Amino acid sequence: MTTPARGLTVRPLDPASPAYAEATRLRYDALYREWGLPRSLTDDANAAAFYHIGVFDADAIVGYARIDLALDEPQIYQVSVARDRRGEGIGALLVEVLKGIAAQAGHTEVWLDARAHVIPFYERLGFEVVGEEFLSRRTATPHRRMRAPLGGDADAPLGG
């Protein structure tokens, strides 16, 4: 795993904040634009249901992800890294922080649905494929369900 660049900070995001609006643009650019999918896929009528985090370089958001902790088995969604910042460990940082938050909340594993081409990235972070390939209902892109066990004493940098 690549160590993230120094000077990066991870912060929770309020869906009503300007930083969250920037995160929405980042999500579109990172996850949907290349597939020619509509910007409306980033509309968040249910944003309050998730715990959102961003990675910042000074005041610029360079990474975003969220988790639904209300589920019996928490699920990570929309891990997004600015295209010009990929390969710096930002995506791994996002996932590890969310895994730590879930562990601190008392969960023993997390789930995600990964696009088929990024499965090796998640495997390096301790996830294993647990389901057959399927097409996402939202994007019609190939995905696989993955899970990762959590350690019982993990410390989340945000304090959960």
CNS distance restraints for C-alpha pairs under 8 A (distance, minus, plus):
assign (resid   1 and name CA) (resid  89 and name CA) 6.69 0.50 0.50
assign (resid   1 and name CA) (resid  92 and name CA) 7.43 0.50 0.50
assign (resid   1 and name CA) (resid 124 and name CA) 7.47 0.50 0.50
assign (resid   2 and name CA) (resid  87 and name CA) 7.12 0.50 0.50
assign (resid   2 and name CA) (resid  88 and name CA) 5.94 0.50 0.50
assign (resid   2 and name CA) (resid  89 and name CA) 4.72 0.50 0.50
assign (resid   3 and name CA) (resid  88 and name CA) 6.70 0.50 0.50
assign (resid   3 and name CA) (resid  89 and name CA) 5.32 0.50 0.50
assign (resid   4 and name CA) (resid   8 and name CA) 7.46 0.50 0.50
assign (resid   4 and name CA) (resid  88 and name CA) 5.28 0.50 0.50
assign (resid   4 and name CA) (resid  89 and name CA) 4.46 0.50 0.50
assign (resid   4 and name CA) (resid  90 and name CA) 5.68 0.50 0.50
assign (resid   4 and name CA) (resid  93 and name CA) 7.12 0.50 0.50
assign (resid   5 and name CA) (resid  88 and name CA) 6.45 0.50 0.50
assign (resid   5 and name CA) (resid  89 and name CA) 7.58 0.50 0.50
assign (resid   7 and name CA) (resid  57 and name CA) 6.35 0.50 0.50
assign (resid   7 and name CA) (resid  58 and name CA) 7.28 0.50 0.50
assign (resid   8 and name CA) (resid  55 and name CA) 6.50 0.50 0.50
assign (resid   8 and name CA) (resid  56 and name CA) 5.49 0.50 0.50
assign (resid   8 and name CA) (resid  57 and name CA) 4.86 0.50 0.50
assign (resid   8 and name CA) (resid  58 and name CA) 7.11 0.50 0.50
assign (resid   9 and name CA) (resid  55 and name CA) 5.57 0.50 0.50
assign (resid   9 and name CA) (resid  56 and name CA) 5.21 0.50 0.50
assign (resid   9 and name CA) (resid  57 and name CA) 6.70 0.50 0.50
assign (resid   9 and name CA) (resid  58 and name CA) 7.84 0.50 0.50
assign (resid  10 and name CA) (resid  53 and name CA) 6.73 0.50 0.50
assign (resid  10 and name CA) (resid  54 and name CA) 5.62 0.50 0.50
assign (resid  10 and name CA) (resid  55 and name CA) 4.48 0.50 0.50
assign (resid  10 and name CA) (resid  56 and name CA) 6.32 0.50 0.50
assign (resid  10 and name CA) (resid  94 and name CA) 7.97 0.50 0.50
assign (resid  10 and name CA) (resid 157 and name CA) 7.93 0.50 0.50
assign (resid  10 and name CA) (resid 158 and name CA) 7.48 0.50 0.50
assign (resid  11 and name CA) (resid  53 and name CA) 5.54 0.50 0.50
assign (resid  11 and name CA) (resid  54 and name CA) 5.47 0.50 0.50
assign (resid  11 and name CA) (resid  55 and name CA) 6.53 0.50 0.50
assign (resid  11 and name CA) (resid  56 and name CA) 7.71 0.50 0.50
assign (resid  11 and name CA) (resid 158 and name CA) 7.00 0.50 0.50
assign (resid  12 and name CA) (resid  51 and name CA) 7.41 0.50 0.50
assign (resid  12 and name CA) (resid  52 and name CA) 5.66 0.50 0.50
assign (resid  12 and name CA) (resid  53 and name CA) 4.29 0.50 0.50
assign (resid  12 and name CA) (resid  54 and name CA) 6.30 0.50 0.50
assign (resid  12 and name CA) (resid 158 and name CA) 7.56 0.50 0.50
assign (resid  13 and name CA) (resid  17 and name CA) 7.21 0.50 0.50
assign (resid  13 and name CA) (resid  19 and name CA) 7.02 0.50 0.50
assign (resid  13 and name CA) (resid  20 and name CA) 6.06 0.50 0.50
assign (resid  13 and name CA) (resid  51 and name CA) 7.77 0.50 0.50
assign (resid  13 and name CA) (resid  52 and name CA) 5.19 0.50 0.50
assign (resid  13 and name CA) (resid  53 and name CA) 5.27 0.50 0.50
assign (resid  13 and name CA) (resid  54 and name CA) 6.42 0.50 0.50
assign (resid  14 and name CA) (resid  19 and name CA) 7.97 0.50 0.50
assign (resid  14 and name CA) (resid  20 and name CA) 6.47 0.50 0.50
assign (resid  14 and name CA) (resid  52 and name CA) 7.22 0.50 0.50
assign (resid  15 and name CA) (resid  20 and name CA) 5.41 0.50 0.50
assign (resid  15 and name CA) (resid  21 and name CA) 7.68 0.50 0.50
assign (resid  15 and name CA) (resid  47 and name CA) 6.32 0.50 0.50
assign (resid  15 and name CA) (resid  48 and name CA) 6.89 0.50 0.50
assign (resid  15 and name CA) (resid  52 and name CA) 7.90 0.50 0.50
assign (resid  16 and name CA) (resid  20 and name CA) 6.80 0.50 0.50
assign (resid  16 and name CA) (resid  21 and name CA) 7.92 0.50 0.50
assign (resid  17 and name CA) (resid  21 and name CA) 6.72 0.50 0.50
assign (resid  18 and name CA) (resid  22 and name CA) 6.45 0.50 0.50
assign (resid  19 and name CA) (resid  23 and name CA) 6.20 0.50 0.50
assign (resid  19 and name CA) (resid  61 and name CA) 7.30 0.50 0.50
assign (resid  20 and name CA) (resid  24 and name CA) 6.19 0.50 0.50
assign (resid  21 and name CA) (resid  25 and name CA) 6.63 0.50 0.50
assign (resid  22 and name CA) (resid  26 and name CA) 6.29 0.50 0.50
assign (resid  22 and name CA) (resid  61 and name CA) 6.98 0.50 0.50
assign (resid  23 and name CA) (resid  27 and name CA) 6.05 0.50 0.50
assign (resid  23 and name CA) (resid  54 and name CA) 7.39 0.50 0.50
assign (resid  23 and name CA) (resid  61 and name CA) 6.71 0.50 0.50
assign (resid  23 and name CA) (resid  63 and name CA) 7.59 0.50 0.50
assign (resid  23 and name CA) (resid  64 and name CA) 6.24 0.50 0.50
assign (resid  24 and name CA) (resid  28 and name CA) 6.32 0.50 0.50
assign (resid  24 and name CA) (resid  42 and name CA) 6.23 0.50 0.50
assign (resid  25 and name CA) (resid  29 and name CA) 6.26 0.50 0.50
assign (resid  26 and name CA) (resid  30 and name CA) 5.98 0.50 0.50
assign (resid  26 and name CA) (resid  61 and name CA) 7.95 0.50 0.50
assign (resid  26 and name CA) (resid  62 and name CA) 7.64 0.50 0.50
assign (resid  26 and name CA) (resid  63 and name CA) 7.55 0.50 0.50
assign (resid  26 and name CA) (resid  64 and name CA) 7.68 0.50 0.50
assign (resid  26 and name CA) (resid  80 and name CA) 7.01 0.50 0.50
assign (resid  26 and name CA) (resid  81 and name CA) 7.32 0.50 0.50
assign (resid  26 and name CA) (resid  82 and name CA) 6.36 0.50 0.50
assign (resid  27 and name CA) (resid  31 and name CA) 5.68 0.50 0.50
assign (resid  27 and name CA) (resid  32 and name CA) 7.44 0.50 0.50
assign (resid  27 and name CA) (resid  42 and name CA) 7.13 0.50 0.50
assign (resid  27 and name CA) (resid  64 and name CA) 7.28 0.50 0.50
assign (resid  27 and name CA) (resid  78 and name CA) 7.12 0.50 0.50
assign (resid  27 and name CA) (resid  80 and name CA) 5.65 0.50 0.50
assign (resid  27 and name CA) (resid  81 and name CA) 7.84 0.50 0.50
assign (resid  28 and name CA) (resid  32 and name CA) 5.06 0.50 0.50
assign (resid  28 and name CA) (resid  33 and name CA) 5.93 0.50 0.50
assign (resid  28 and name CA) (resid  39 and name CA) 6.34 0.50 0.50
assign (resid  28 and name CA) (resid  41 and name CA) 7.83 0.50 0.50
assign (resid  28 and name CA) (resid  42 and name CA) 6.43 0.50 0.50
assign (resid  29 and name CA) (resid  33 and name CA) 5.19 0.50 0.50
assign (resid  29 and name CA) (resid  34 and name CA) 7.48 0.50 0.50
assign (resid  29 and name CA) (resid  82 and name CA) 7.65 0.50 0.50
assign (resid  29 and name CA) (resid  83 and name CA) 7.98 0.50 0.50
assign (resid  30 and name CA) (resid  34 and name CA) 7.75 0.50 0.50
assign (resid  30 and name CA) (resid  80 and name CA) 5.69 0.50 0.50
assign (resid  30 and name CA) (resid  81 and name CA) 6.32 0.50 0.50
assign (resid  30 and name CA) (resid  82 and name CA) 6.30 0.50 0.50
assign (resid  30 and name CA) (resid  83 and name CA) 6.54 0.50 0.50
assign (resid  31 and name CA) (resid  35 and name CA) 7.95 0.50 0.50
assign (resid  31 and name CA) (resid  78 and name CA) 7.60 0.50 0.50
assign (resid  31 and name CA) (resid  80 and name CA) 6.81 0.50 0.50
assign (resid  32 and name CA) (resid  36 and name CA) 6.54 0.50 0.50
assign (resid  32 and name CA) (resid  37 and name CA) 5.29 0.50 0.50
assign (resid  32 and name CA) (resid  38 and name CA) 7.28 0.50 0.50
assign (resid  32 and name CA) (resid  39 and name CA) 7.46 0.50 0.50
assign (resid  32 and name CA) (resid  41 and name CA) 7.82 0.50 0.50
assign (resid  33 and name CA) (resid  37 and name CA) 5.89 0.50 0.50
assign (resid  33 and name CA) (resid  38 and name CA) 7.62 0.50 0.50
assign (resid  33 and name CA) (resid  39 and name CA) 7.78 0.50 0.50
assign (resid  37 and name CA) (resid  41 and name CA) 7.62 0.50 0.50
assign (resid  37 and name CA) (resid 139 and name CA) 7.16 0.50 0.50
assign (resid  39 and name CA) (resid  43 and name CA) 7.73 0.50 0.50
assign (resid  41 and name CA) (resid 138 and name CA) 7.44 0.50 0.50
assign (resid  46 and name CA) (resid  50 and name CA) 7.82 0.50 0.50
assign (resid  49 and name CA) (resid  68 and name CA) 6.67 0.50 0.50
assign (resid  49 and name CA) (resid  70 and name CA) 7.82 0.50 0.50
assign (resid  50 and name CA) (resid  66 and name CA) 6.17 0.50 0.50
assign (resid  50 and name CA) (resid  67 and name CA) 5.55 0.50 0.50
assign (resid  50 and name CA) (resid  68 and name CA) 4.80 0.50 0.50
assign (resid  50 and name CA) (resid  69 and name CA) 7.08 0.50 0.50
assign (resid  51 and name CA) (resid  66 and name CA) 5.47 0.50 0.50
assign (resid  51 and name CA) (resid  67 and name CA) 5.37 0.50 0.50
assign (resid  51 and name CA) (resid  68 and name CA) 6.39 0.50 0.50
assign (resid  51 and name CA) (resid  69 and name CA) 7.31 0.50 0.50
assign (resid  52 and name CA) (resid  64 and name CA) 7.49 0.50 0.50
assign (resid  52 and name CA) (resid  65 and name CA) 6.09 0.50 0.50
assign (resid  52 and name CA) (resid  66 and name CA) 4.35 0.50 0.50
assign (resid  52 and name CA) (resid  67 and name CA) 6.72 0.50 0.50
assign (resid  53 and name CA) (resid  64 and name CA) 5.79 0.50 0.50
assign (resid  53 and name CA) (resid  65 and name CA) 5.65 0.50 0.50
assign (resid  53 and name CA) (resid  66 and name CA) 6.09 0.50 0.50
assign (resid  53 and name CA) (resid  94 and name CA) 7.55 0.50 0.50
assign (resid  54 and name CA) (resid  61 and name CA) 6.44 0.50 0.50
assign (resid  54 and name CA) (resid  62 and name CA) 7.46 0.50 0.50
assign (resid  54 and name CA) (resid  63 and name CA) 5.46 0.50 0.50
assign (resid  54 and name CA) (resid  64 and name CA) 4.43 0.50 0.50
assign (resid  54 and name CA) (resid  65 and name CA) 6.68 0.50 0.50
assign (resid  54 and name CA) (resid  94 and name CA) 7.70 0.50 0.50
assign (resid  55 and name CA) (resid  61 and name CA) 5.78 0.50 0.50
assign (resid  55 and name CA) (resid  62 and name CA) 5.66 0.50 0.50
assign (resid  55 and name CA) (resid  63 and name CA) 4.75 0.50 0.50
assign (resid  55 and name CA) (resid  64 and name CA) 6.29 0.50 0.50
assign (resid  55 and name CA) (resid  90 and name CA) 7.31 0.50 0.50
assign (resid  55 and name CA) (resid  94 and name CA) 7.35 0.50 0.50
assign (resid  56 and name CA) (resid  60 and name CA) 5.36 0.50 0.50
assign (resid  56 and name CA) (resid  61 and name CA) 4.41 0.50 0.50
assign (resid  56 and name CA) (resid  62 and name CA) 5.61 0.50 0.50
assign (resid  56 and name CA) (resid  63 and name CA) 7.04 0.50 0.50
assign (resid  57 and name CA) (resid  61 and name CA) 6.41 0.50 0.50
assign (resid  57 and name CA) (resid  62 and name CA) 6.66 0.50 0.50
assign (resid  62 and name CA) (resid  81 and name CA) 5.80 0.50 0.50
assign (resid  62 and name CA) (resid  82 and name CA) 5.18 0.50 0.50
assign (resid  62 and name CA) (resid  85 and name CA) 6.95 0.50 0.50
assign (resid  62 and name CA) (resid  90 and name CA) 7.84 0.50 0.50
assign (resid  63 and name CA) (resid  79 and name CA) 7.54 0.50 0.50
assign (resid  63 and name CA) (resid  80 and name CA) 5.47 0.50 0.50
assign (resid  63 and name CA) (resid  81 and name CA) 4.32 0.50 0.50
assign (resid  63 and name CA) (resid  82 and name CA) 6.23 0.50 0.50
assign (resid  63 and name CA) (resid  90 and name CA) 6.46 0.50 0.50
assign (resid  63 and name CA) (resid  91 and name CA) 6.96 0.50 0.50
assign (resid  63 and name CA) (resid  94 and name CA) 7.37 0.50 0.50
assign (resid  64 and name CA) (resid  78 and name CA) 7.36 0.50 0.50
assign (resid  64 and name CA) (resid  79 and name CA) 5.85 0.50 0.50
assign (resid  64 and name CA) (resid  80 and name CA) 5.13 0.50 0.50
assign (resid  64 and name CA) (resid  81 and name CA) 6.57 0.50 0.50
assign (resid  64 and name CA) (resid  94 and name CA) 7.04 0.50 0.50
assign (resid  65 and name CA) (resid  76 and name CA) 7.31 0.50 0.50
assign (resid  65 and name CA) (resid  77 and name CA) 6.14 0.50 0.50
assign (resid  65 and name CA) (resid  78 and name CA) 5.32 0.50 0.50
assign (resid  65 and name CA) (resid  79 and name CA) 4.37 0.50 0.50
assign (resid  65 and name CA) (resid  80 and name CA) 6.24 0.50 0.50
assign (resid  65 and name CA) (resid  94 and name CA) 6.33 0.50 0.50
assign (resid  65 and name CA) (resid  95 and name CA) 7.61 0.50 0.50
assign (resid  66 and name CA) (resid  76 and name CA) 5.78 0.50 0.50
assign (resid  66 and name CA) (resid  77 and name CA) 5.33 0.50 0.50
assign (resid  66 and name CA) (resid  78 and name CA) 6.58 0.50 0.50
assign (resid  66 and name CA) (resid  79 and name CA) 7.25 0.50 0.50
assign (resid  66 and name CA) (resid  98 and name CA) 7.46 0.50 0.50
assign (resid  67 and name CA) (resid  74 and name CA) 6.67 0.50 0.50
assign (resid  67 and name CA) (resid  75 and name CA) 5.52 0.50 0.50
assign (resid  67 and name CA) (resid  76 and name CA) 4.33 0.50 0.50
assign (resid  67 and name CA) (resid  77 and name CA) 5.94 0.50 0.50
assign (resid  67 and name CA) (resid  98 and name CA) 6.78 0.50 0.50
assign (resid  68 and name CA) (resid  74 and name CA) 5.40 0.50 0.50
assign (resid  68 and name CA) (resid  75 and name CA) 5.43 0.50 0.50
assign (resid  68 and name CA) (resid  76 and name CA) 6.64 0.50 0.50
assign (resid  69 and name CA) (resid  73 and name CA) 7.72 0.50 0.50
assign (resid  69 and name CA) (resid  74 and name CA) 4.89 0.50 0.50
assign (resid  69 and name CA) (resid  75 and name CA) 7.19 0.50 0.50
assign (resid  69 and name CA) (resid 102 and name CA) 6.81 0.50 0.50
assign (resid  69 and name CA) (resid 105 and name CA) 7.99 0.50 0.50
assign (resid  70 and name CA) (resid  74 and name CA) 6.82 0.50 0.50
assign (resid  71 and name CA) (resid  75 and name CA) 7.40 0.50 0.50
assign (resid  73 and name CA) (resid 107 and name CA) 7.31 0.50 0.50
assign (resid  73 and name CA) (resid 109 and name CA) 6.72 0.50 0.50
assign (resid  73 and name CA) (resid 110 and name CA) 6.00 0.50 0.50
assign (resid  73 and name CA) (resid 111 and name CA) 6.86 0.50 0.50
assign (resid  74 and name CA) (resid 102 and name CA) 7.10 0.50 0.50
assign (resid  74 and name CA) (resid 107 and name CA) 7.58 0.50 0.50
assign (resid  74 and name CA) (resid 109 and name CA) 7.39 0.50 0.50
assign (resid  74 and name CA) (resid 110 and name CA) 5.14 0.50 0.50
assign (resid  74 and name CA) (resid 111 and name CA) 6.24 0.50 0.50
assign (resid  75 and name CA) (resid 110 and name CA) 5.63 0.50 0.50
assign (resid  75 and name CA) (resid 111 and name CA) 4.61 0.50 0.50
assign (resid  75 and name CA) (resid 112 and name CA) 5.32 0.50 0.50
assign (resid  76 and name CA) (resid  95 and name CA) 7.89 0.50 0.50
assign (resid  76 and name CA) (resid  98 and name CA) 7.47 0.50 0.50
assign (resid  76 and name CA) (resid 110 and name CA) 7.09 0.50 0.50
assign (resid  76 and name CA) (resid 111 and name CA) 6.22 0.50 0.50
assign (resid  76 and name CA) (resid 112 and name CA) 5.14 0.50 0.50
assign (resid  77 and name CA) (resid 112 and name CA) 6.49 0.50 0.50
assign (resid  77 and name CA) (resid 113 and name CA) 7.64 0.50 0.50
assign (resid  79 and name CA) (resid  91 and name CA) 6.60 0.50 0.50
assign (resid  79 and name CA) (resid  94 and name CA) 7.19 0.50 0.50
assign (resid  79 and name CA) (resid  95 and name CA) 7.48 0.50 0.50
assign (resid  80 and name CA) (resid  91 and name CA) 6.91 0.50 0.50
assign (resid  81 and name CA) (resid  85 and name CA) 6.64 0.50 0.50
assign (resid  81 and name CA) (resid  86 and name CA) 6.20 0.50 0.50
assign (resid  81 and name CA) (resid  90 and name CA) 6.75 0.50 0.50
assign (resid  81 and name CA) (resid  91 and name CA) 6.18 0.50 0.50
assign (resid  82 and name CA) (resid  86 and name CA) 6.50 0.50 0.50
assign (resid  85 and name CA) (resid  90 and name CA) 7.67 0.50 0.50
assign (resid  86 and name CA) (resid  90 and name CA) 7.15 0.50 0.50
assign (resid  86 and name CA) (resid  91 and name CA) 7.75 0.50 0.50
assign (resid  89 and name CA) (resid  93 and name CA) 6.15 0.50 0.50
assign (resid  90 and name CA) (resid  94 and name CA) 6.28 0.50 0.50
assign (resid  91 and name CA) (resid  95 and name CA) 6.36 0.50 0.50
assign (resid  92 and name CA) (resid  96 and name CA) 6.05 0.50 0.50
assign (resid  92 and name CA) (resid 125 and name CA) 7.06 0.50 0.50
assign (resid  93 and name CA) (resid  97 and name CA) 6.10 0.50 0.50
assign (resid  94 and name CA) (resid  98 and name CA) 6.33 0.50 0.50
assign (resid  95 and name CA) (resid  99 and name CA) 6.11 0.50 0.50
assign (resid  95 and name CA) (resid 125 and name CA) 7.92 0.50 0.50
assign (resid  96 and name CA) (resid 100 and name CA) 6.14 0.50 0.50
assign (resid  96 and name CA) (resid 125 and name CA) 7.82 0.50 0.50
assign (resid  97 and name CA) (resid 101 and name CA) 6.25 0.50 0.50
assign (resid  97 and name CA) (resid 156 and name CA) 5.57 0.50 0.50
assign (resid  97 and name CA) (resid 157 and name CA) 6.42 0.50 0.50
assign (resid  97 and name CA) (resid 158 and name CA) 7.59 0.50 0.50
assign (resid  98 and name CA) (resid 102 and name CA) 6.19 0.50 0.50
assign (resid  98 and name CA) (resid 156 and name CA) 7.48 0.50 0.50
assign (resid  99 and name CA) (resid 103 and name CA) 6.17 0.50 0.50
assign (resid  99 and name CA) (resid 110 and name CA) 6.95 0.50 0.50
assign (resid  99 and name CA) (resid 150 and name CA) 6.83 0.50 0.50
assign (resid  99 and name CA) (resid 156 and name CA) 7.71 0.50 0.50
assign (resid 100 and name CA) (resid 104 and name CA) 6.13 0.50 0.50
assign (resid 100 and name CA) (resid 150 and name CA) 7.80 0.50 0.50
assign (resid 100 and name CA) (resid 154 and name CA) 5.32 0.50 0.50
assign (resid 100 and name CA) (resid 155 and name CA) 5.50 0.50 0.50
assign (resid 100 and name CA) (resid 156 and name CA) 4.27 0.50 0.50
assign (resid 100 and name CA) (resid 157 and name CA) 7.67 0.50 0.50
assign (resid 100 and name CA) (resid 160 and name CA) 7.76 0.50 0.50
assign (resid 101 and name CA) (resid 105 and name CA) 6.24 0.50 0.50
assign (resid 101 and name CA) (resid 155 and name CA) 7.42 0.50 0.50
assign (resid 101 and name CA) (resid 156 and name CA) 5.10 0.50 0.50
assign (resid 101 and name CA) (resid 158 and name CA) 7.59 0.50 0.50
assign (resid 101 and name CA) (resid 159 and name CA) 7.17 0.50 0.50
assign (resid 101 and name CA) (resid 160 and name CA) 4.73 0.50 0.50
assign (resid 102 and name CA) (resid 106 and name CA) 6.61 0.50 0.50
assign (resid 102 and name CA) (resid 107 and name CA) 5.53 0.50 0.50
assign (resid 102 and name CA) (resid 108 and name CA) 7.86 0.50 0.50
assign (resid 102 and name CA) (resid 109 and name CA) 7.84 0.50 0.50
assign (resid 102 and name CA) (resid 110 and name CA) 7.38 0.50 0.50
assign (resid 102 and name CA) (resid 160 and name CA) 7.71 0.50 0.50
assign (resid 103 and name CA) (resid 107 and name CA) 4.98 0.50 0.50
assign (resid 103 and name CA) (resid 108 and name CA) 6.28 0.50 0.50
assign (resid 103 and name CA) (resid 109 and name CA) 7.68 0.50 0.50
assign (resid 103 and name CA) (resid 150 and name CA) 5.98 0.50 0.50
assign (resid 103 and name CA) (resid 151 and name CA) 6.71 0.50 0.50
assign (resid 103 and name CA) (resid 152 and name CA) 6.13 0.50 0.50
assign (resid 103 and name CA) (resid 153 and name CA) 7.25 0.50 0.50
assign (resid 103 and name CA) (resid 154 and name CA) 6.01 0.50 0.50
assign (resid 103 and name CA) (resid 155 and name CA) 7.83 0.50 0.50
assign (resid 104 and name CA) (resid 152 and name CA) 7.69 0.50 0.50
assign (resid 104 and name CA) (resid 153 and name CA) 7.41 0.50 0.50
assign (resid 104 and name CA) (resid 154 and name CA) 6.60 0.50 0.50
assign (resid 104 and name CA) (resid 155 and name CA) 6.77 0.50 0.50
assign (resid 104 and name CA) (resid 156 and name CA) 7.02 0.50 0.50
assign (resid 104 and name CA) (resid 160 and name CA) 6.34 0.50 0.50
assign (resid 105 and name CA) (resid 160 and name CA) 7.07 0.50 0.50
assign (resid 106 and name CA) (resid 152 and name CA) 7.55 0.50 0.50
assign (resid 107 and name CA) (resid 150 and name CA) 7.30 0.50 0.50
assign (resid 108 and name CA) (resid 149 and name CA) 5.88 0.50 0.50
assign (resid 108 and name CA) (resid 150 and name CA) 4.94 0.50 0.50
assign (resid 108 and name CA) (resid 151 and name CA) 6.97 0.50 0.50
assign (resid 108 and name CA) (resid 152 and name CA) 7.00 0.50 0.50
assign (resid 109 and name CA) (resid 147 and name CA) 6.81 0.50 0.50
assign (resid 109 and name CA) (resid 148 and name CA) 5.45 0.50 0.50
assign (resid 109 and name CA) (resid 149 and name CA) 4.18 0.50 0.50
assign (resid 109 and name CA) (resid 150 and name CA) 4.97 0.50 0.50
assign (resid 110 and name CA) (resid 147 and name CA) 5.66 0.50 0.50
assign (resid 110 and name CA) (resid 148 and name CA) 5.49 0.50 0.50
assign (resid 110 and name CA) (resid 149 and name CA) 6.64 0.50 0.50
assign (resid 110 and name CA) (resid 150 and name CA) 7.34 0.50 0.50
assign (resid 111 and name CA) (resid 145 and name CA) 7.21 0.50 0.50
assign (resid 111 and name CA) (resid 146 and name CA) 5.67 0.50 0.50
assign (resid 111 and name CA) (resid 147 and name CA) 4.40 0.50 0.50
assign (resid 111 and name CA) (resid 148 and name CA) 6.55 0.50 0.50
assign (resid 112 and name CA) (resid 145 and name CA) 5.92 0.50 0.50
assign (resid 112 and name CA) (resid 146 and name CA) 5.43 0.50 0.50
assign (resid 112 and name CA) (resid 147 and name CA) 6.50 0.50 0.50
assign (resid 113 and name CA) (resid 143 and name CA) 6.01 0.50 0.50
assign (resid 113 and name CA) (resid 144 and name CA) 5.49 0.50 0.50
assign (resid 113 and name CA) (resid 145 and name CA) 4.44 0.50 0.50
assign (resid 113 and name CA) (resid 146 and name CA) 6.07 0.50 0.50
assign (resid 114 and name CA) (resid 118 and name CA) 6.54 0.50 0.50
assign (resid 114 and name CA) (resid 119 and name CA) 6.20 0.50 0.50
assign (resid 114 and name CA) (resid 122 and name CA) 7.92 0.50 0.50
assign (resid 114 and name CA) (resid 143 and name CA) 5.16 0.50 0.50
assign (resid 114 and name CA) (resid 144 and name CA) 5.38 0.50 0.50
assign (resid 114 and name CA) (resid 145 and name CA) 6.36 0.50 0.50
assign (resid 114 and name CA) (resid 146 and name CA) 6.96 0.50 0.50
assign (resid 115 and name CA) (resid 119 and name CA) 6.80 0.50 0.50
assign (resid 115 and name CA) (resid 141 and name CA) 7.05 0.50 0.50
assign (resid 115 and name CA) (resid 142 and name CA) 5.78 0.50 0.50
assign (resid 115 and name CA) (resid 143 and name CA) 4.20 0.50 0.50
assign (resid 115 and name CA) (resid 144 and name CA) 6.49 0.50 0.50
assign (resid 116 and name CA) (resid 133 and name CA) 7.65 0.50 0.50
assign (resid 116 and name CA) (resid 142 and name CA) 5.64 0.50 0.50
assign (resid 116 and name CA) (resid 143 and name CA) 4.96 0.50 0.50
assign (resid 116 and name CA) (resid 144 and name CA) 6.18 0.50 0.50
assign (resid 118 and name CA) (resid 122 and name CA) 6.82 0.50 0.50
assign (resid 119 and name CA) (resid 123 and name CA) 6.15 0.50 0.50
assign (resid 119 and name CA) (resid 129 and name CA) 7.96 0.50 0.50
assign (resid 119 and name CA) (resid 144 and name CA) 7.86 0.50 0.50
assign (resid 120 and name CA) (resid 124 and name CA) 6.30 0.50 0.50
assign (resid 121 and name CA) (resid 125 and name CA) 6.82 0.50 0.50
assign (resid 122 and name CA) (resid 126 and name CA) 6.63 0.50 0.50
assign (resid 122 and name CA) (resid 127 and name CA) 5.44 0.50 0.50
assign (resid 122 and name CA) (resid 128 and name CA) 7.76 0.50 0.50
assign (resid 123 and name CA) (resid 127 and name CA) 4.67 0.50 0.50
assign (resid 123 and name CA) (resid 128 and name CA) 5.87 0.50 0.50
assign (resid 126 and name CA) (resid 148 and name CA) 5.67 0.50 0.50
assign (resid 126 and name CA) (resid 149 and name CA) 7.61 0.50 0.50
assign (resid 127 and name CA) (resid 146 and name CA) 5.88 0.50 0.50
assign (resid 127 and name CA) (resid 147 and name CA) 5.10 0.50 0.50
assign (resid 127 and name CA) (resid 148 and name CA) 4.32 0.50 0.50
assign (resid 127 and name CA) (resid 149 and name CA) 7.69 0.50 0.50
assign (resid 128 and name CA) (resid 146 and name CA) 5.24 0.50 0.50
assign (resid 128 and name CA) (resid 147 and name CA) 5.50 0.50 0.50
assign (resid 128 and name CA) (resid 148 and name CA) 6.41 0.50 0.50
assign (resid 129 and name CA) (resid 144 and name CA) 6.63 0.50 0.50
assign (resid 129 and name CA) (resid 145 and name CA) 5.96 0.50 0.50
assign (resid 129 and name CA) (resid 146 and name CA) 4.40 0.50 0.50
assign (resid 129 and name CA) (resid 147 and name CA) 6.72 0.50 0.50
assign (resid 130 and name CA) (resid 144 and name CA) 7.59 0.50 0.50
assign (resid 130 and name CA) (resid 145 and name CA) 5.72 0.50 0.50
assign (resid 130 and name CA) (resid 146 and name CA) 5.40 0.50 0.50
assign (resid 130 and name CA) (resid 147 and name CA) 6.85 0.50 0.50
assign (resid 131 and name CA) (resid 144 and name CA) 5.96 0.50 0.50
assign (resid 131 and name CA) (resid 145 and name CA) 5.17 0.50 0.50
assign (resid 131 and name CA) (resid 146 and name CA) 7.16 0.50 0.50
assign (resid 132 and name CA) (resid 144 and name CA) 6.09 0.50 0.50
assign (resid 132 and name CA) (resid 145 and name CA) 7.38 0.50 0.50
assign (resid 133 and name CA) (resid 142 and name CA) 6.31 0.50 0.50
assign (resid 133 and name CA) (resid 143 and name CA) 5.52 0.50 0.50
assign (resid 133 and name CA) (resid 144 and name CA) 4.80 0.50 0.50
assign (resid 133 and name CA) (resid 145 and name CA) 7.72 0.50 0.50
assign (resid 134 and name CA) (resid 142 and name CA) 5.53 0.50 0.50
assign (resid 134 and name CA) (resid 143 and name CA) 5.39 0.50 0.50
assign (resid 134 and name CA) (resid 144 and name CA) 6.38 0.50 0.50
assign (resid 135 and name CA) (resid 139 and name CA) 7.63 0.50 0.50
assign (resid 135 and name CA) (resid 140 and name CA) 4.89 0.50 0.50
assign (resid 135 and name CA) (resid 141 and name CA) 5.14 0.50 0.50
assign (resid 135 and name CA) (resid 142 and name CA) 4.59 0.50 0.50
assign (resid 135 and name CA) (resid 143 and name CA) 5.99 0.50 0.50
assign (resid 136 and name CA) (resid 140 and name CA) 4.72 0.50 0.50
assign (resid 136 and name CA) (resid 141 and name CA) 5.49 0.50 0.50
assign (resid 136 and name CA) (resid 142 and name CA) 6.42 0.50 0.50
assign (resid 136 and name CA) (resid 143 and name CA) 6.41 0.50 0.50
assign (resid 150 and name CA) (resid 154 and name CA) 7.62 0.50 0.50
assign (resid 155 and name CA) (resid 159 and name CA) 7.33 0.50 0.50
assign (resid 156 and name CA) (resid 160 and name CA) 6.13 0.50 0.50
